[in-house]
Amino acid sequence: MRSVAFHTLGCKVNQYDTQAMREALAKDCRIVSNKERADIYIINTCTVTNRADQKSRQQIRNVIRKNPKAFIAVTGCYAQRFPQRIAEIQGVDLILGNREKNGIASFLNGGEKNPEPEIFVEDVDSCSRYDTLSVSKHRSHSRAFVKIQDGCENYCSYCIIPYVRGKQKSRPLKDTLEEIEGLVRNGFKEIVLTGIRLGSWREDLNNGFTLALLLKKAHEIEGLRRIRLSSIEPEDLDEDLIDRIAQLPKVCSHLHIPLQSGDNEVLRRMNRPYHSSYYQDLIEKIRKKIKGVAITTDIMVGFPGEGEEEFGNTYNFIKKMKFSKMHIFRFSPRPGTPAAKLMKKSGEKEIKKKSERLLKLSFKMQEEFSRSFLGETLEVLVERKRNNYLTGFTDNYIRVIFNGPEDLVNEIVKVKIGEIKKGYVIGKLH
């Protein structure tokens, strides 16, 4: 059997897609670690920033150097956007778009190298149905990701994703529930529902079955202990969904709600469909209904036209919101998006300085949130043992370390939060 190794860049959806491809090939190929020398390499790329493009090209060249005789297949968002650029890299054999990756096995041709790269990249909007491989085993982690949605139609002015992922498509409810049931049978305690625009999930665009219904149905699955939502847009968190999260004990008290900017003029130029006041009202409503909820977010730094005043508005708004953690991104102009044409771009030194300020604020808020649970006993899903400590997450996404036997890995245990030391939340097995 020929050996296959995978390299994945980018988001949780890409990670899910890689797992699906891995399992699709497992019958006919020997799957090996990407640290090993393989006969076939599959690189699942990302194009969300210039840096992601560079990393994708770098990874392709790295595996070619590692084994020049290997069959090199490239897929993912960078392949969807720039297949011809990839074809210029000597040693690449196959380039697949995001839709074509679903049939990866039929394109490999036994792993025989091609004199010229073969390119199969179809328009992502040529098919409106949800079209992906499902994953049933997930052998490697305590938490399992379940992709239920693909595509986005928000068209934020800085974002290339709608152009490489296409229109919004939802996975059928029955298919989703069957995968979750399979994961539970394989020992998983927590599943994470993920998608490009998760909150747009609909069982049927006409009858209006929403994410709130999916949560209710998943909650009824026997043996499932936790359901976590990945990133969800502010406008998708309606009253029904918030109430459902508050009412269902298995749904984690953690919501990742992208903000991007706390300045209304910057939000307008970003084509984000809300003002800071709307976002603030939403967070206050969530905190009133969901006890101990963690709110994490995304912030973009250096968007064109963001001067000191606009950045100051964002900084002060963030302090008011008291997030438990922030992911901080530097603006990266994507060719083909409206923001790439905007003037008044910030310099790299200025963007770096702002990013560092926000990073310090993020660490401070994260510690303050964790400190508010000192002395409380929380449930922790143990993920691994590292440096003689067990480590895992509470349902509101606090990473805790504590002493205990290794056989508790992949179990949910009660841990009393004792102290915070050098950024670590330290607990004691209850």
N, C-alpha and C positions, 0 to 999 in steps of 0.2 A: 504494500500500500504506500502511495506517495504521501509525504508529510506536508502538512499545511500549517502556516503560522499567520496570525492576524495582528495588525497594528491599527488601533482605533484612535482617532482624534476627535475632539469636540464633545457634544452634548450627550445626555443620558439616552436620547433617542438613538443616536449613533451606536452607543454601547449595546442597546437592545438589538439593533439591526445586526451588529456583529455577532452577537450570541445566536441569533436566528440563522445566520449564514453558517456559523460553526456547527450547529446541530444538523443543518441540511446536508453538510458534507461529511458528517461523522461516520456514516455507513460505508463510504467508499474511500475515505482518506484517514490518515492518522493525524489527529490534531496535536500540535506541539506548542510549547511556549514560544513567544516571539523572541526570546533570548537564544533560542536554539537555531541551528542551521537547518533550513527547510527546503523542500523541493518546490513548493508553491508559497508565495507570499501574497496576502490580500490586505491592501491598505484602504481603510475606510476613512475618507478625508473630511475636512471641515473648511468652510470659507467665510466664517462669520467676521473675521478681521484680516487685515494684511498679514499679521503675525501668524494667523491660522493657515493662510496660503503658504507662507514660507515654511512653516513646520511640516505641512503636507508634502511639499516638494523635497524638503530635507529628508523626510522619512523614506520617500520613494528611493532617493539616491543612496541612502544608508543601506537598505536591504539589497539593492543591486550590487553595491560594493561587498556586502557580506557574502553573497553567493551569486556571481555573475551568470551562472548557468540556470538559476532558478526561474520559474515562470512567475511573472509579476503582473498581478491584477490590481487595478486601482478603481475604486468606486466612491460613492458619497457625494457631498455637496460641492467640493472643489472640482470633482470629475464632472458633475452635472453642469457646472458653470463654465469651466475652461478645459474641455477635453483635448483641444488642439495643443494647448500649452503642455499638457502632460505627455501627449504623443511625441513631443520634441525631445523628451528625455530618453536617451538611448538605453535600451534594456527593458522598457515597458512592453508587455505583450497584449494586455487587454484593458480596456477602459469601459466601465459600466456606469450608467446614470443611476439615480436613486430608485427608479422603478425597476430597472433591470437587475439590481442586486438581489431582488426577491427570487430570481431564477438562476442564481449563481452557478449551481451545479451543471446546468445545460450549456454554460458558456466556456467552461474551463478546458474542454477538448482534451481531457487526459493530462493536462499540464505540459503539453508539448509547446515549445517556444515558437513564436511567430516571427517571420522576417520583418514584418511591419506591424505596428500596434493595430489591433482590431478595436473599433469604436462602436459601442451600442448605447446611444444616449437619446432617449425619446423625450418629447415635450412632457413635462411633469403634469400639465393640465389636459393631456390627451385622454385621460381616463379619470372620471370623477369618483369611482368607487374606491373603497379602502382596499389596498392591495399590498399585503405584506405577509411574510412568514410568521407563524406563531411559534412561541418558544414554550416547551413543556417541562424542561428538566431543571435548568438553572442550578448546576451542581456546585457552584463555587462561592456563594455568598450567603449570609444570614438573611439579608433582605433581597427580594426579587423585584425587578422592574417589569411592569406590564404595559406595553405600548397600546394605547386605545385610540389614538388620534394622530393624524398627520396633516401637514399643510397649514397655511395661515393666510388670511385676507385682510390683516390689519394695515399693511403697507406703511409701517413707520418709516420716516424719511431716510433713516440711516441704515435700514436693515435689508439684507440681500435674501433672507430666508424665504419669503414668499415666491421669489423667482426660481429658487432651486428645490423647493419642496412642493410648490403648487397650491391649489385650492384646498380648503378644509375638507377632510374626509374622516369619517368616524368608523371605528371597528364595531361590528355587530355585537349586541349585548350577549347573546348566547355564546359566541366564540370567546369573548372576554371572560365570562364566568367559568367556562370550561377550562381555560388556561389557569385561572386562579385556583380552581379546585385541584388541578394537577399539581400545582406548586405546593399546596397544602399537603397533598398526599406524599410529596417528596420531602416534607419536614420543614417547610418555610413557615415562619411565624408572622412575617410582615411582608406585604406587597406594596410597591410604590406605583401608583398610576401615573403614567407619563405620556406626553405628546408635545407636538410643536406649539399648539394652542389648546391646552388641555380642556379649558372651560368651554370650548365650542363643541364638545362631544354631544352628539345627538344620535339616538337609536334610529330615528327617522326624521328627516327635515320637515315632514308634513305633520306628524303627530306629536312632536315636541317632547319626546322622552329625553330628559336632560341628565346631566352628571349627578344630580341629586338622586334620581331614580337608580342609577348604576351603583351609587354608594349604598343605598338601601338593600339592593339585591346582593351585593358583595358581602355586606354585613351579616347576611343570613347564612353564609357558608360556614359549616361546622368545622372547628379546628383552626380557623383563621383568627389570629389575635390582634393584628394591627393592619390598618389601611392608611397609607400616607399619600398625600397629593404632592406632585412636583409643582413647578412654577405655574401660577394661574394669574391671568390678567385681572386688574381691578374691575373692569366692566363686566366680567363674567361671574363675579361674586354677588349674586342677587340674594334677596331675602330667603328664598326657598333653600338655596344651597347652604347659606350660613346656618340656618335653623337645622338643617339635616346634619351638618357637621357637629353642631352643639348637642344634638339628640342621640347620636350614635356613638357609644363608648369605644368602639373599635377604631374609629377614625381619629387619627393623631391630632393633637392640639398644636399643629404647626402649619403655617401657611407662608409660602414664598410668593410675595406679591410685588412684581417689579414696579419701581417708582421712576427710575431713570433720571429725573430732575425734580427739584422742589420749586423751580422758577416757572411761572405760568407762560412767559413768553418763550422760553426754551422748549417747554412741553408743546406749545403750538407749532414751533418750527420742526419739532420731532414728529409731528402728526400723531401725538398721543391723544386719545379721545377723552381726556379728563383734565380738570384743574387741580391744583394742590388742595383746595377746600373739599372737593369731592373725595379725594384720596383720604384726607384726614377724617372726614365723617365716616367713611367706610371702616377705617381702622378702629375708630372709637366704637362703632356698632359691633364689630367682631369681638373686641375685648370685653364688651358688656355681656355678650352671649356665651363666649367660650372661655371658661376659667383657665388661667395659667397659660394662655396661648402664646406661642412664639411667632413673631412676625419677622421674617427675613426678607431681604429685598436686593434688587440690582440698581446700581447707580452708574451713570455714564459721565465721565469727566472729559472736558475739552470739546464739547459739541460746538460747532461754528457759531460765533456770536456770544459764547459764554464768557463774559468778562468777570471782574471781581465782584460786581454787584449781584450778578446772576448766580455766581458760585456761592456768595454769601447767603443768598436766599435759600439755596439748596442746603447748605451746611446747617443753617438755623432750623430749617424745616425738619431735617433728619434728627437733630437734637430733640425737637419737640415730639417726634414720633417714637423715639426710644426703641429702635429696632433691636432685635437680639443678635443680628449679624447682618453684614452687608457684603455683597460681591461687587467689587469696584472694577469697572471697565474703562479703558481709554478709547476715546472716539477714533475710529479707523474708517477713512472714506472708502466706500465700496463702489467701484465703477458701475454705473447703471442705476444708482439710487439718487433721489433728489438732493440729499445732503452732501453728496460728493461735489455738487456744483456750487454749494454755498460758500460765500467769502467769509472773511474775518475768522480764519482758523487760528487756533492757539498754538504757541510754540511748544516743543517737546519738554523744555525745562519747566515751563509754567504748568503743563499738564502733570508732569511728574510730581511737582511740589503739591498740587491740589490732591493728587492721588494719595500721597503720603499723609496729608492732613486727615483725609477721610478714613484711611486705614487705621490711624491712631484712634479716631473716634469710634470706629467699628469695634476695636479691641476693648475699648472702655465700656461701650454699651453691652457687649457680650458678657463681660465680667459682671456688670451691674445686674443683668438679667439672671445670670446663674446665682449670684449672691442672694437674690430675693427668695431662693429656695433652700438656703442653708437651714439645716435642722429638719427638713421635711424628708419623708420616705417616698421615693419615686420608683416606678417600675422601669427596669433597664433591659433592653434586648442585648445580650452578650454576643459580641461579634468575633472577638479573638482574644488570645492571650499574648501580651507583648511585654518584654522586659519584666517578667514575673507579675505583671498586673493584668487583670481582666479589664476589657474596655468595651463600651457600647453606648447606645443612645437611649435617652428617655423619650417618651412619646412627643414631648415638646422640644426635641432636638438638642438637648444638652449632652455633650459627650462626657461620660463619667469613667474614672478609673478606680479600681478597688481590688483588694485581695480576695482570692477564691480559687477553688479547684478548676482545672481545665475542662472537666466534664460539664461545666455550666455553659460552655460555648453553644450558641444557638438556643439558649433558654431565656425566658423572661423572668427576672428575679427582682426582689425588692431591695433597694439600696438606700441607706440614709445618707444624705448629703452632709458631709462633715466640714470641709474647708476648701478654699480656693488658693492654690499655691503656684506661683509662676505661670499663671494662665491655665493650670490644670484644675478640673473639678474632681475632688477626691471624696469618695464615699466609703461606707462600710456595709458589707452584706448584712441584711436585716434578718 
